[in-house]
Amino acid sequence: MIHLSIMQMRRGYWKCEAGRHLGQIVPNKYTWRDCIEAWRADAQIQIRLAESTKKSYRPPMDYILLKNGAMAMKATGRQDLRAAHQSHAATPKKADRFLQTVSLLWNFAAEQLDWPLGPNPAKGIKHFGKQREFEPWPEWMVAALQEAPFRVKVLANLILGTGQRPGAAVAMRHDQFRGEWMTVRDEKGKQDLEVYCPHQLRDFIAGIPKKGQHLLSKNLTEPLTYHAAEKSFSEWRRSLGRDAKAYTLHGLRKLSIIQLAEAGASDAEIQAITGQSAEMVAYYRRKANRKMLSKSGQERRE
């Protein structure tokens, strides 16, 4: 038989009065946790999305689970979302990704799970937007690659020669290069594409010693991690001084677009080589055209 003290009985009484007794608490329905778990378990969504895209959703979803996992989605107010977005203004890309994730989950719950949620509270909230495009590398920085550490030199040549994203370039294998052809990975489309391998890249690849399946190898069967490769790049960039600080590995990929445009490649050809969107190709082609037109214009008055 269980005996309760007077104090325990009083605490129990007041919990009942306030509706906070364990026997009275009804779990929320249609919670953020339920939605995220359903989204992650949806086979059609997971097959369709690229690994990089799924990875980008993981941090904001984990943040929502930590802060509001048990909260009913309908209880999420528009002002709350706007305040949460503004609180991460110091990291605008992260803040915008949070809003995108909320909107994605809300639409999934409403349209795929048929939950009675009402209007999407994230719709119409102004994003910070892209802060800047990646700047293509200047000639002096490309020339400095001749004296760069092995990892940096290999990675940079792969990005510049293939036009791939840095993450895909890090994972390239020796067997992806076969004579004048190479197989590149379209991470967004989740497919392998066979494209022409330029002579300069072929000659460079031929001089890389084989220490495993991958050109940048961690061991015999695994590639170097992107984190390790990016760390090597950051250290090398730091050694070049303040002028190099603005340039990233992604900017080297943009340089490949400009070089192709300057060489006379069409937009369709550039897209086939680099896998970039038509909008992005057009943006960097304008940079290349502006540079060439300024040269020809200035030469007319010399």
C-alpha atoms as one frame of an Amber mdcrd trajectory, in Angstrom:
protein
   0.000   0.000   0.000   1.319   3.461  -0.995   1.286   6.190   1.667   1.450
   9.858   0.587   2.545  12.708   2.802   0.345  15.763   3.246   2.766  17.803
   1.080   2.699  15.225  -1.721  -1.087  15.208  -1.661  -1.186  19.005  -1.798
   1.236  19.122  -4.751  -0.855  16.523  -6.541  -4.026  18.509  -5.866  -2.634
  21.757  -7.264  -1.239  19.985 -10.326  -4.724  18.653 -11.004  -6.195  22.134
 -10.528  -3.688  23.548 -13.020  -4.146  20.677 -15.463  -0.487  19.660 -15.120
  -0.917  16.234 -13.574   0.627  13.431 -15.662  -2.755  11.790 -15.961  -4.210
  14.968 -17.459  -1.499  15.880 -19.968  -2.552  14.965 -23.511   0.337  14.672
 -25.999   0.182  17.171 -28.841  -0.938  15.975 -32.252   0.724  16.916 -35.534
   4.039  17.808 -33.925   7.254  18.920 -35.580   8.884  15.674 -34.481   6.169
  13.576 -36.126   6.528  15.582 -39.327  10.330  15.389 -39.489  10.331  11.651
 -38.799   7.725  11.123 -41.533   9.714  13.262 -43.990  12.926  11.372 -43.277
  11.125   8.038 -43.680   9.511   8.965 -47.008  11.286   6.755 -49.548  10.259
   8.790 -52.596  11.666  12.002 -51.155  14.907  10.422 -49.956  15.581   8.756
 -53.318  14.915  11.954 -55.244  17.125  14.275 -53.194  20.888  14.511 -53.608
  22.963  13.558 -50.573  24.273  17.118 -50.333  20.704  18.462 -50.226  19.635
  16.027 -47.514  22.743  16.921 -45.553  21.903  20.632 -45.772  18.458  20.017
 -44.237  19.840  17.994 -41.327  21.090  20.873 -39.089  17.891  22.986 -39.241
  15.722  19.899 -38.703  17.832  18.816 -35.738  17.530  22.355 -34.366  13.725
  22.216 -34.681  13.650  18.813 -32.981  15.746  20.133 -30.116  13.765  23.333
 -29.591  10.209  22.418 -30.587  10.052  18.694 -31.312   7.001  18.084 -29.094
   5.250  21.277 -30.162   2.154  21.134 -32.370   2.995  22.675 -35.732  -0.195
  24.753 -35.689   1.109  26.551 -32.606   3.961  28.041 -34.644   3.256  31.725
 -35.178   4.443  33.902 -38.012   5.948  36.426 -35.611   7.838  33.630 -33.846
   9.341  32.515 -37.147  10.295  36.041 -38.121  11.984  36.552 -34.748  13.870
  33.250 -35.042  14.998  34.213 -38.544  16.232  37.623 -37.407  18.049  36.122
 -34.428  20.396  34.372 -36.880  21.083  37.495 -38.955  24.823  37.080 -38.336
  24.668  33.868 -40.397  22.195  34.783 -43.182  22.613  31.572 -45.154  21.838
  29.515 -42.049  18.866  31.752 -41.203  17.388  31.419 -44.687  17.888  27.656
 -44.660  15.910  27.491 -41.421  12.964  29.304 -43.044  13.180  27.096 -46.141
  13.141  23.998 -43.952  10.083  25.154 -41.997   8.267  25.870 -45.261   9.314
  22.518 -46.738   8.076  20.578 -43.704   4.831  22.538 -43.521   4.021  21.863
 -47.175   4.946  18.195 -46.755   2.650  17.815 -43.732  -0.240  19.640 -45.394
   0.021  18.118 -48.876   1.448  14.640 -48.294   0.223  13.819 -44.779  -3.075
  15.736 -45.097  -2.636  17.402 -41.724  -5.104  20.240 -40.955  -2.512  22.960
 -40.467  -3.788  26.044 -42.233  -1.608  28.604 -44.084   2.165  28.163 -44.179
   3.553  30.704 -41.647   6.925  30.884 -43.420   5.401  31.958 -46.728   6.196
  35.548 -47.608   8.763  36.170 -44.867  11.595  38.002 -46.591  14.856  36.078
 -46.786  18.254  37.677 -46.417  19.112  36.269 -49.820  22.414  35.428 -51.405
  25.035  37.771 -50.023  27.447  37.539 -52.924  28.433  35.360 -55.830  31.679
  33.436 -55.542  34.484  35.465 -57.063  36.527  33.678 -59.750  40.203  33.374
 -58.922  42.631  35.978 -60.295  45.515  34.880 -62.506  48.140  35.400 -59.791
  46.378  32.964 -57.465  46.091  30.293 -60.168  49.803  30.752 -60.904  50.563
  30.265 -57.188  49.213  26.712 -57.454  52.541  25.666 -58.962  54.076  25.901
 -55.477  50.988  24.747 -53.552  50.919  21.597 -51.365  50.039  18.340 -53.131
  46.439  18.173 -51.868  45.677  21.751 -52.870  47.297  21.420 -56.285  45.406
  18.216 -57.126  42.046  19.478 -55.892  42.373  22.826 -57.661  43.310  21.224
 -60.980  40.395  18.798 -60.721  37.891  21.584 -60.041  39.279  23.818 -62.775
  39.606  21.011 -65.316  36.286  19.255 -64.699  34.080  22.138 -63.554  32.703
  19.962 -60.758  31.749  21.007 -57.257  34.641  20.746 -54.778  32.970  17.847
 -52.931  32.701  15.785 -56.119  36.275  16.646 -57.136  37.682  15.424 -53.801
  36.054  12.023 -54.329  37.310  11.425 -57.894  38.903   8.052 -58.651  41.680
   7.133 -61.054  39.308   4.901 -63.042  37.138   7.920 -63.877  39.803   8.997
 -66.367  40.033   6.941 -69.563  42.105   8.527 -72.293  40.352  11.561 -73.728
  37.184  10.904 -71.715  36.357  11.249 -68.033  33.331  10.490 -65.871  32.117
  13.353 -63.687  29.421  13.335 -61.026  26.355  15.559 -61.255  25.523  15.740
 -57.540  22.209  17.548 -57.989  21.002  15.228 -60.729  22.518  12.203 -58.977
  24.016  10.836 -62.180  27.408  10.144 -63.735  28.217  11.936 -66.991  30.910
  11.119 -69.536  32.609  14.265 -70.821  35.761  15.184 -72.716  38.960  15.475
 -70.669  41.217  18.355 -71.818  44.887  17.633 -72.602  46.182  19.790 -69.747
  44.168  17.844 -67.167  45.121  14.505 -68.758  48.808  15.341 -68.466  48.358
  16.471 -64.861  46.477  13.293 -63.863  49.161  11.128 -65.465  51.725  12.587
 -63.075  49.789  11.812 -59.881  51.169   8.743 -58.051  48.595   6.045 -57.317
  48.254   5.554 -53.565  44.736   4.166 -53.660  41.570   4.133 -55.738  41.173
   7.900 -55.406  43.375  10.717 -56.631  43.164  12.266 -53.166  43.254   9.161
 -51.027  42.731   8.664 -47.321  43.690   5.004 -47.663  43.561   2.323 -50.374
  39.776   2.439 -50.781  38.539   5.738 -49.311  38.952   9.318 -50.537  40.261
  12.144 -48.432  37.430  13.839 -46.555  36.252  17.188 -47.864  36.966  18.711
 -44.458  40.617  17.642 -44.635  41.005  18.907 -48.198  39.324  22.232 -47.406
  41.533  22.659 -44.342  44.653  22.239 -46.488  43.293  24.808 -48.935  42.485
  27.293 -46.155  46.012  27.009 -44.732  47.559  27.552 -48.170  45.264  30.499
 -48.898  46.251  32.067 -45.569  49.906  31.800 -46.586  49.181  33.943 -49.666
  48.176  36.954 -47.589  45.085  39.117 -47.206  44.451  39.488 -50.947  43.591
  35.774 -51.194  41.041  35.748 -48.369  38.022  36.466 -50.612  38.558  33.456
 -52.875  37.115  29.995 -52.267  37.234  26.591 -53.915  33.803  27.343 -55.375
  35.276  30.440 -56.994  37.723  28.229 -58.854  34.762  26.398 -60.379  33.365
  29.735 -61.532  36.709  30.526 -63.139  36.326  27.388 -65.258  33.083  28.847
 -66.672  34.787  32.135 -67.518  37.727  30.371 -69.183  35.346  28.284 -71.289
  33.361  31.390 -72.255  36.548  33.254 -73.198  37.567  30.263 -75.318  34.315
  30.562 -77.288  32.292  27.707 -75.764  28.512  28.061 -76.042  26.241  28.166
 -72.995  25.060  24.644 -73.802  28.655  23.397 -73.999  29.552  25.047 -70.688
  26.508  23.494 -69.018  27.441  20.073 -70.410  30.971  20.369 -69.016  30.317
  21.974 -65.629  26.737  20.973 -64.817  25.980  24.587 -63.866  22.506  26.075
 -64.326  21.729  28.257 -67.344  21.333  31.270 -65.031  24.736  30.747 -63.415
  26.454  30.240 -66.780  24.854  33.451 -68.068  26.018  35.371 -64.976  29.672
  34.388 -65.339  29.573  34.711 -69.145  28.663  38.371 -68.646  31.795  38.723
 -66.505  33.889  37.179 -69.283  32.242  39.319 -71.986  32.733  42.508 -69.960
  36.419  41.713 -69.565  36.932  41.000 -73.279  34.914  44.043 -74.390  36.872
  46.328 -72.062  40.107  45.037 -73.587  38.997  45.524 -77.186  37.518  48.934
 -76.364  40.685  50.203 -74.703  42.846  48.834 -77.516  40.904  50.940 -80.039
  42.293  54.152 -78.551  45.881  52.978 -78.182
